[in-house]
Amino acid sequence: MAEVPFTQSAAAAPAETMAEVPIPEAIVGAFIGKGGSGLRHLGRTSGCKINMPRREAGDTSSDRCVQLSGTSERVQQGLLL
């Protein structure tokens, strides 16, 4: 019986993962950066997708959550930055 070479298909693509990181409200502006430059830099450097949802009306918490999504390696890289 002949061996069939293994090829990676779309079904075997790396699994996506997501992490949420709380950011204190006092530094949210500095974290986002002018015109979103801080978030773009984080996304470009780590290779993961960055999302920072707007606050819902009536939310009084002292932190905002940043969501990092992508492969586990890219999310880990984002968490290290």
Long-range contacts (C-beta under 8 A, 24 or more apart in sequence): 14-71, 14-72, 15-71, 15-72, 16-69, 16-70, 16-71, 17-69, 17-70, 17-71, 17-72, 17-75, 18-67, 18-68, 18-69, 18-75, 19-67, 19-68, 19-69, 19-75, 19-78, 19-79, 20-65, 20-66, 20-67, 20-68, 21-65, 21-66, 21-68, 21-79, 22-63, 22-64, 22-65, 23-52, 23-63, 23-64, 23-65, 23-66, 24-62, 24-63, 25-61, 25-62, 25-63, 25-64, 28-64, 31-66, 42-78, 42-81, 43-78, 45-77, 45-78, 45-81, 46-70, 46-74, 46-75, 46-77, 46-78, 46-81, 47-74, 47-77, 47-78, 48-74, 48-75, 48-77, 48-78, 50-78
